């Protein structure tokens, strides 16, 4: 059974008012994040996915991840119904995949998985080849927070590759050259 909680915003006159959406968006445009595609496969075997930067590791023991998805989206319903999701952390050369899943390309939703090379985890959830990292998660909890649902998944599969991640910063893609960790006698 998936644990469910809900956090609602209850305005309190003793608390200061929230900033405007515009000012908040401007501030967050400076928060650099790895661009990811969150995926799921529904009971009919149809794959769903969306570009997201609201993705984070939650704990290392047990290994868990959190993704934030608009609670009114079909994607949120699929994750909850199938109790799982996958995350592909995109590589610098995968901006077209990011654009497809963000709805920025003039293609139907049903053709988004034609961008990039996709296979499936043993769970049936989508798995993107060539990503910096891909993980498969079994849903263990969810929390509704205003307009979004925070999905917590136990990480059950992982694959990584040595590549530079695709980043989102200041409302555009950015990248960094992959650097090897310095050895003990290196600066």
C-alpha positions as CSV (number, residue, x, y, z in Angstrom):
1,X,0.0,0.0,0.0
2,X,1.2,3.5,-0.9
3,X,1.3,6.0,2.0
4,X,-0.7,9.1,1.1
5,X,-0.6,12.5,2.8
6,X,-1.8,16.0,1.9
7,X,-0.5,19.4,2.6
8,X,-2.8,22.3,1.9
9,X,-2.0,26.0,2.0
10,X,-4.2,27.5,4.7
11,X,-3.6,31.2,4.6
12,X,-2.9,32.6,8.0
13,X,-3.3,36.4,8.5
14,X,-0.3,36.3,10.9
15,X,2.0,34.9,8.2
16,X,3.4,37.3,5.6
17,X,1.8,37.0,2.1
18,X,3.5,34.9,-0.6
19,X,5.4,36.7,-3.3
20,X,3.9,37.0,-6.8
21,X,4.2,34.1,-9.2
22,X,6.2,36.3,-11.5
23,X,8.8,37.1,-8.9
24,X,9.0,33.5,-7.7
25,X,9.5,32.3,-11.3
26,X,12.2,34.9,-11.8
27,X,14.1,33.7,-8.7
28,X,13.7,30.0,-9.6
29,X,15.1,30.7,-13.1
30,X,18.4,31.0,-11.4
31,X,18.2,27.6,-9.8
32,X,20.2,25.3,-12.1
33,X,18.9,21.8,-12.4
34,X,19.6,18.6,-14.3
35,X,16.9,18.1,-17.0
36,X,15.1,14.8,-16.6
37,X,12.3,12.9,-18.3
38,X,10.0,11.2,-15.8
39,X,8.3,8.2,-17.4
40,X,5.6,5.6,-16.6
41,X,3.7,2.9,-18.4
42,X,0.0,2.6,-17.9
43,X,-2.0,-0.7,-17.5
44,X,-2.6,-0.8,-21.3
45,X,1.2,-0.6,-22.0
46,X,1.1,3.0,-23.2
47,X,4.2,4.9,-22.2
48,X,3.8,8.4,-20.7
49,X,6.6,10.9,-20.0
50,X,7.3,14.5,-19.3
51,X,10.3,16.8,-18.9
52,X,11.0,17.7,-15.3
53,X,13.6,19.5,-13.2
54,X,11.7,19.0,-9.9
55,X,13.5,15.7,-9.3
56,X,15.7,14.9,-6.3
57,X,17.4,12.2,-4.3
58,X,15.5,11.9,-1.0
59,X,17.7,9.4,0.9
60,X,20.5,7.0,0.3
61,X,19.3,4.4,2.8
62,X,17.0,3.2,1.6
63,X,17.6,4.7,-1.9
64,X,14.7,6.9,-2.7
65,X,13.8,9.7,-5.2
66,X,11.2,12.3,-5.2
67,X,9.5,13.8,-8.3
68,X,6.9,16.6,-8.4
69,X,4.2,16.3,-11.1
70,X,1.1,18.5,-11.7
71,X,-1.6,16.5,-9.9
72,X,-4.2,17.2,-12.7
73,X,-2.0,15.7,-15.4
74,X,-2.5,12.2,-16.9
75,X,1.1,11.4,-15.8
76,X,0.2,11.8,-12.1
77,X,-2.7,9.4,-12.5
78,X,-0.5,6.8,-14.3
79,X,2.2,7.0,-11.6
80,X,-0.3,6.5,-8.9
81,X,-2.3,3.7,-10.6
82,X,0.8,1.7,-11.6
83,X,2.8,2.5,-8.4
84,X,6.0,3.5,-10.1
85,X,8.0,5.8,-12.3
86,X,11.3,6.0,-14.1
87,X,13.7,8.9,-14.3
88,X,16.2,9.6,-17.1
89,X,18.8,12.3,-16.3
90,X,19.5,13.7,-19.7
91,X,23.0,14.1,-21.3
92,X,24.0,17.3,-22.9
93,X,23.3,16.0,-26.4
94,X,19.7,15.1,-25.5
95,X,18.0,18.5,-25.6
96,X,15.7,17.3,-28.4
97,X,14.4,14.6,-26.1
98,X,13.8,17.3,-23.4
99,X,12.0,19.5,-25.9
100,X,9.8,16.6,-27.1
101,X,8.7,15.7,-23.6
102,X,8.2,19.4,-22.7
103,X,5.8,19.8,-25.6
104,X,8.1,22.3,-27.4
105,X,8.3,20.3,-30.7
106,X,5.4,20.2,-33.2
107,X,4.8,16.5,-32.7
108,X,1.8,14.7,-31.1
109,X,2.1,13.5,-27.6
110,X,2.0,9.9,-28.9
111,X,5.3,10.5,-30.9
112,X,7.4,11.8,-28.0
113,X,9.1,8.4,-27.5
114,X,10.3,8.6,-31.1
115,X,13.0,11.0,-29.9
116,X,15.9,9.2,-28.3
117,X,16.3,5.4,-28.1
118,X,14.0,3.9,-25.5
119,X,13.7,0.4,-24.1
120,X,12.0,-0.8,-20.9
121,X,13.0,-1.8,-17.4
122,X,11.9,-5.2,-16.2
123,X,9.0,-3.3,-14.6
124,X,7.9,-2.2,-18.1
125,X,8.6,1.5,-17.3
126,X,10.5,3.6,-20.0
127,X,14.3,3.5,-20.0
128,X,16.2,6.0,-22.1
129,X,19.5,4.9,-23.7
130,X,22.4,7.4,-23.6
131,X,21.2,9.3,-20.5
132,X,23.7,10.3,-17.8
133,X,21.7,8.1,-15.4
134,X,18.4,6.2,-15.5
135,X,16.6,4.8,-12.5
136,X,13.5,2.8,-12.0
137,X,11.4,3.5,-8.9
138,X,8.6,1.6,-7.1
139,X,6.1,4.1,-5.6
140,X,6.2,4.1,-1.7
141,X,4.4,7.3,-0.9
142,X,2.8,10.5,-2.3
143,X,1.9,13.8,-0.9
144,X,-0.4,16.4,-2.5
145,X,1.0,19.9,-2.1
146,X,-1.2,22.6,-3.6
147,X,-1.1,22.0,-7.4
148,X,1.4,19.2,-7.5
149,X,1.8,15.7,-6.2
150,X,5.2,14.7,-4.7
151,X,5.8,11.0,-5.6
152,X,8.4,9.1,-3.5
153,X,9.9,6.1,-5.1
154,X,12.2,3.3,-3.9
155,X,15.0,3.0,-6.4
156,X,15.0,-0.6,-7.7
157,X,17.2,-0.3,-10.8
158,X,20.0,2.1,-11.8
159,X,22.3,2.5,-14.9
160,X,24.9,5.3,-15.3
161,X,27.3,6.5,-17.9
162,X,30.2,9.0,-17.9
163,X,28.8,12.0,-19.7
164,X,28.0,15.6,-19.0
165,X,24.4,16.3,-17.9
166,X,22.0,18.6,-19.7
167,X,21.2,21.5,-17.3
168,X,18.4,24.1,-17.2
169,X,19.4,27.6,-16.0
170,X,18.1,31.1,-16.7
171,X,15.3,29.6,-18.9
172,X,17.7,27.9,-21.3
173,X,19.8,24.7,-21.6
174,X,23.3,24.7,-20.3
175,X,26.0,22.1,-19.9
176,X,29.2,21.4,-18.1
177,X,32.2,19.4,-19.3
178,X,32.4,16.1,-17.3
179,X,35.4,16.2,-14.9
180,X,37.1,13.3,-13.4
181,X,37.4,13.4,-9.6
182,X,40.8,14.5,-8.5
183,X,42.9,11.7,-7.0
184,X,44.3,12.0,-3.4
185,X,47.5,13.7,-4.6
186,X,45.9,15.9,-7.2
187,X,44.5,19.4,-6.6
